Amino acid sequence: MNKQLTGLQVKLSRISLKWTVDDLSQKSGISWSIIQNIESKEDYIDKKPELKSKLLNVFKKEGINMFDEDEEFKPYIKLKK
C-alpha cells in the first residue's frame, strides 16, 4: 500500500467514528500504547508499514478514506455517509 498516513489522520478518523483508543486497538490488533504514540505525532507513519496497512484497512472498512497533501490541503480524511 503506497498511501500515506499521519498520526493526525489516525486520531481524526478514530474520533470521527466515536471510537476510543481501546476500540481502535481491538479492531486493528495494534496495542493501545502504540496507537497513542502514533496519534501523538503529526508525522507520516513510515517506519512500520504493517501498522499503517492495518490502520488503513480498518478505516477503509468503516468508510473513511485518507488523502495525501495537495495544493490546498495538508493530509486529510473523508468520511462516507
Secondary structure by P-SEA (a helix, b strand, c coil): ccccccaaaaaaaaaaacccaaaaaaaccccaaaaaaaaaccccccccaaaaaaaaaaaaaacbbbbcccccccccccccc
